[in-house]
Structure formats: structure tokens, C-alpha cells
Amino acid sequence: MEIRDLKRLARFSQEKMAKIPVFDSPYMFYDLYALLPGQAQKVHAHEGADKVYCVLEGEVVVQVGEEEALLAPGMAALAEAGKPHGVRNESASPALLLVVMAPRP
């Protein structure tokens, strides 16, 4: 069994959003995204793979297609395969998200 301590894995970078691998398999990936205020993941799309953003700490704005939503801890958003998506931290506090994508692109 593989176990990870998410709090110990979390790290922030002043340069850009940190993408921290937690679990990785040929079928999916499971990452932490750590965003300081003002950091973002640019809008992009994946054909054939769904992505879920789940907020653990802080607040982020998630964009999926033309829609945007403010997510707080305990909230999650689905970006279906082929839909443009991204996330940004417009708050004054750091944000930490779990991000799962399957199948792995």
C-alpha cells in the first residue's frame, strides 16, 4: 500500500504554481497544486481525459469552458475531456488543491 502525507508534500514556489506528484500510474495522476496569491495555471485542454480540481486550503477561481466559479475548501470542479480549463489564485492567501486526471493523457 502506498500512503502519502499531503501536508508534508506541499510546497510553494515564488516563481510559479507548484505541481507536486502524489500518485502516478499508467491510468491516472493525482497531484497537489500549490498556488501563491496571483499564481495561475493557464487555460488548456486535454482530449480524452477528465480532470477534477478539489480545494484543500484557500480559495481559487476555476474556469471550465466559458464558466468560472470561486471554490473554497471542500469544493470540487470537474473539467470534462476536451473542455478548456485552468485555475488561478486571486485571493491574498496561498491555496492548495488536489488534482486528479484520468485516464492519464
ABEGO torsion letter per residue (X at the ends): XBBBBAAAABBBBAABBBBBBABBBAABBBBBBBBBBGBBBBBBBBBGBBBBBBBABEBBBBBBEABBBBBBBGBBBBBBBGBBBBBBBABABBBBBBBBBOBBX
